[in-house]
Amino acid sequence: MSPDRTPTLTHLFSAPRALIGMLHLGALPGTPSAGAPLERVIETAVAEARIYREAGFHALMIENMHDRPYLKGAVGPEIVAAMTAAGRELRREVPLPLGVQILSAANREALAVAHACGGSFVRVEGFVFAHVADEGVIEACAGELLRYRRALGAEHVRVFADIKKKHSSHALTADVDLVETARAAQFFLADGVIVTGAVTGRAADTSEVETVADGVTVPVLVGSGITPANLAAYPKADGFIVGSSVKQGGVWSNPLDRGRVEAMGRAFRELEKRG
C-alpha cells in the first residue's frame, strides 16, 4: 500500500485500506432467471449487508450478476430502477459506502444508480482500450463516462476501472501490458484501478498486483479470488473486493456464509496489524 494513495481511500472508506463486500443481487425483473419479488431480493441484500458490517467490512458493492446472460453496454430502465431501489434501501439500513456495477459494461447506468442512491463509487468495465468479452466487443468509455459524470454533477462518485478484465480475451491489446493499461486508465482520470484473475473467484497474480501498484499513483484494488489465506500476499494492494470465497461452498451464486465473512474480517485485521 502506497502512502500517496491513502487520502482517496480514507475519504471514501474512512480507512487507508478497504475491505469491500459484494452483494450479488438476485435476478432482477425481466431477466431470464427472475423469480423472487424485488422486495425479497432487496431484503436478502440488506440481511447480507448487515453480516458484512458486523464482520468489520468498510464498504459494500451491488451487482446484477444473477441477470445472466448479460446485455452489452446498456440495460433497460427496469434494471436501473431495481438497482436504485436496492441501493436506497441498503444506504438507509446499512449506511456503509456503497459501490455499483451493472453488467455488462453498463457504466453510465451504474453511475446514474450510484448518484441517485447515495453511492460512493462504480466499478467500470472497458474504461480504456477494448476487449472481447462473453457479450462481444467492449470499447473504451472513459471520455463519454466522465463527461456524463460531470453533466450529472456526480464527481463525488469515484470510478474504479477494471484493467485487462476477467472473462475476456485481450488479444486486441496483447502488445499493451497490464501496467501500461493501468497507466492509461490513470491518464484518463480513473480514480483507481482493479486487477483480477482470469475468471470470477480466481486469484489475481500477486506479482501483477505489485507491478501495477508500483506503476501508478491511484489506488489499486484486487477484484477477484481473495481468501483469508491469500490476503497477506497482496501487501501493496489498497483494497480488496470480496465475493465468491465468502459464499457457502465458495461459490458466487450461493448465499453468504457468516463464518467465512467473519474469517475474512479477521484476516484483514491481522494484515493491518502487520502494516
C-alpha positions in Angstrom: 0.0 0.0 0.0 1.4 3.4 -1.0 1.1 6.3 1.4 0.4 8.6 -1.7 -2.9 6.8 -2.3 -4.3 6.9 1.3 -6.2 10.2 1.0 -8.5 8.8 -1.6 -9.2 5.6 0.3 -9.6 7.5 3.6 -12.0 9.9 2.1 -14.2 7.1 0.7 -13.9 4.5 3.4 -12.6 6.2 6.5 -9.6 3.9 6.4 -6.3 3.8 4.4 -7.1 0.3 3.1 -10.6 -1.1 2.4 -12.4 -4.4 2.5 -15.4 -4.4 0.2 -18.2 -7.0 0.4 -20.0 -8.0 -2.8 -23.8 -8.2 -2.8 -24.9 -10.2 -5.8 -28.5 -9.2 -6.1 -31.0 -11.9 -7.1 -32.1 -11.9 -10.7 -33.9 -8.7 -11.4 -37.2 -8.1 -13.2 -37.3 -9.0 -16.8 -34.1 -11.2 -16.8 -34.2 -14.9 -17.7 -33.7 -16.2 -14.1 -36.0 -13.6 -12.4 -38.4 -15.2 -10.0 -38.4 -13.7 -6.5 -40.3 -10.4 -6.0 -38.0 -7.4 -5.9 -38.9 -6.8 -2.3 -37.4 -10.2 -1.4 -34.3 -9.6 -3.4 -33.7 -6.4 -1.5 -34.5 -8.0 1.9 -31.8 -10.6 1.2 -29.3 -8.0 0.2 -29.9 -6.0 3.4 -29.5 -9.1 5.5 -26.2 -9.9 3.9 -25.1 -6.3 4.1 -25.6 -6.5 7.9 -23.3 -9.6 8.1 -20.6 -7.7 6.2 -20.9 -4.7 8.5 -20.8 -6.8 11.7 -17.6 -8.5 10.4 -15.9 -5.1 10.0 -16.0 -4.6 6.2 -15.6 -1.0 5.2 -17.9 -0.9 2.2 -20.4 -2.8 0.1 -21.0 -3.2 -3.7 -24.1 -4.2 -5.5 -24.0 -6.1 -8.8 -26.6 -7.7 -11.0 -24.6 -10.9 -11.5 -27.7 -13.2 -11.5 -29.0 -11.4 -14.6 -27.1 -13.6 -17.0 -26.9 -13.7 -19.9 -25.9 -10.1 -19.8 -26.7 -7.3 -22.2 -23.7 -5.4 -23.7 -23.1 -1.8 -22.8 -26.6 -0.9 -21.5 -29.6 -2.2 -19.6 -33.2 -1.3 -19.5 -35.0 1.1 -17.2 -36.3 -1.8 -15.2 -32.8 -2.7 -14.1 -31.8 0.9 -13.3 -35.0 1.3 -11.2 -34.5 -2.0 -9.4 -30.9 -1.4 -8.5 -31.6 2.2 -7.4 -34.4 0.8 -5.1 -31.9 -1.7 -3.7 -29.2 0.9 -3.3 -31.5 3.3 -1.5 -32.7 0.7 1.0 -29.2 -0.5 1.6 -28.0 3.0 2.3 -30.8 3.5 4.7 -30.5 0.2 6.6 -26.7 -0.3 6.4 -25.0 3.1 5.8 -21.6 1.9 4.7 -20.1 3.4 1.5 -21.8 1.7 -1.5 -20.4 0.8 -4.9 -22.4 -0.1 -8.0 -21.6 -2.4 -11.0 -24.1 -3.2 -13.7 -23.2 -6.0 -16.1 -22.1 -5.9 -18.8 -20.3 -2.6 -19.1 -23.5 -0.6 -18.4 -21.3 2.0 -16.9 -23.5 5.1 -17.5 -26.4 3.3 -15.8 -24.2 2.3 -12.9 -23.1 5.9 -12.4 -26.7 7.1 -12.5 -27.7 4.5 -10.0 -24.8 5.4 -7.7 -25.6 9.1 -7.9 -29.4 8.5 -7.2 -29.0 6.2 -4.3 -26.1 7.9 -2.5 -23.4 5.6 -3.7 -19.7 6.4 -3.4 -18.1 4.5 -6.4 -18.7 2.5 -9.5 -16.8 -0.5 -10.9 -16.3 0.1 -14.6 -15.6 -2.3 -17.4 -13.8 -1.1 -20.6 -12.7 2.2 -19.3 -9.7 2.3 -21.6 -8.7 0.2 -24.7 -11.1 -2.5 -26.0 -11.5 -6.2 -25.3 -13.7 -9.1 -26.3 -16.0 -10.2 -23.5 -18.5 -13.0 -23.4 -21.1 -10.5 -24.6 -18.9 -9.2 -27.6 -16.6 -6.4 -28.2 -16.4 -3.8 -25.3 -15.0 -0.5 -26.4 -13.4 2.2 -24.2 -15.8 4.6 -22.4 -13.7 7.0 -20.4 -14.4 10.1 -22.4 -18.1 9.6 -22.5 -18.5 8.4 -19.0 -16.6 11.2 -17.3 -18.5 13.8 -19.3 -21.7 12.1 -18.2 -20.5 12.2 -14.6 -19.8 16.0 -14.9 -23.2 16.6 -16.5 -24.9 14.8 -13.6 -22.9 16.7 -11.0 -21.7 13.4 -9.7 -18.0 14.0 -9.4 -18.2 12.6 -5.9 -18.9 9.1 -7.3 -15.4 7.6 -7.9 -14.6 5.5 -10.9 -12.6 2.3 -10.2 -11.7 0.8 -13.6 -11.0 -2.9 -14.3 -7.8 -3.4 -16.4 -7.5 -6.4 -18.6 -10.8 -7.5 -17.3 -11.7 -11.1 -16.3 -13.9 -13.3 -18.5 -12.4 -11.6 -21.6 -9.9 -12.0 -24.4 -7.3 -9.3 -24.6 -5.7 -10.4 -27.9 -6.6 -7.0 -29.4 -4.3 -5.3 -26.9 -1.7 -8.1 -26.5 1.1 -5.6 -27.2 -0.1 -3.3 -24.3 0.9 -4.8 -20.9 -1.0 -4.6 -17.7 0.9 -1.7 -16.3 0.6 0.4 -19.4 -3.1 -0.3 -19.3 -3.3 0.9 -15.7 -1.3 4.0 -16.6 -3.7 4.7 -19.4 -6.6 4.4 -17.0 -4.9 6.8 -14.6 -4.1 9.2 -17.5 -7.8 9.2 -18.4 -8.6 10.1 -14.8 -9.8 6.9 -13.3 -9.9 7.2 -9.5 -8.5 3.7 -9.0 -7.8 0.5 -10.9 -8.8 -3.1 -10.3 -6.6 -6.1 -11.0 -8.3 -9.6 -11.2 -7.7 -13.2 -12.1 -8.9 -14.6 -15.4 -12.4 -15.5 -14.1 -14.6 -14.9 -11.1 -13.2 -16.5 -8.0 -9.7 -16.9 -9.4 -6.9 -15.1 -7.6 -5.0 -12.2 -9.2 -1.3 -12.8 -9.9 0.5 -11.4 -6.9 3.4 -10.1 -9.0 1.0 -8.3 -11.3 -0.7 -6.5 -8.5 2.7 -5.4 -7.1 3.9 -4.2 -10.5 0.7 -2.2 -11.1 0.9 -0.7 -7.6 4.5 0.4 -8.3 3.5 1.8 -11.7 0.5 4.1 -10.8 -0.3 6.6 -8.1 -4.1 5.9 -7.9 -5.4 3.2 -5.6 -5.0 -0.4 -6.7 -7.7 -2.9 -5.7 -7.7 -6.7 -6.1 -11.1 -7.7 -7.6 -11.3 -11.5 -7.6 -10.1 -14.6 -5.7 -9.4 -13.1 -2.3 -9.4 -15.5 0.6 -8.3 -15.3 4.2 -5.3 -17.4 3.3 -4.0 -15.3 0.4 -5.0 -11.8 1.6 -1.5 -11.1 3.0 0.1 -12.0 -0.4 -1.0 -8.5 -1.7 0.8 -6.1 0.7 0.7 -3.3 -1.9 -3.0 -3.5 -2.6 -5.1 -0.6 -1.3 -8.4 -2.5 -1.3 -10.0 -5.9 -1.7 -13.3 -6.7 -3.4 -14.6 -10.0 -1.8 -17.4 -12.2 -3.1 -17.1 -15.8 -4.1 -14.9 -17.0 -1.2 -17.4 -15.8 1.5 -20.3 -17.6 -0.1 -21.4 -21.0 1.0 -19.0 -23.5 -0.5 -17.0 -20.7 -2.0 -19.5 -20.4 -5.0 -20.5 -16.9 -6.0 -24.2 -17.8 -6.7 -24.7 -19.3 -3.2 -25.9 -17.3 -0.1 -23.4 -15.6 2.1 -21.7 -17.7 4.7 -21.4 -15.8 8.0 -18.4 -17.8 9.2 -16.5 -17.2 6.0 -17.3 -13.5 6.2 -16.1 -13.3 9.8 -12.9 -15.2 8.9 -12.2 -12.7 6.1 -12.7 -9.8 8.5 -10.2 -11.3 11.0 -7.6 -11.9 8.2 -7.9 -8.3 7.2 -7.4 -7.0 10.7 -4.3 -9.3 11.0 -3.0 -7.8 7.8 -3.5 -4.3 9.1 -1.6 -5.1 12.3 1.4 -6.1 10.3 1.3 -2.9 8.4 
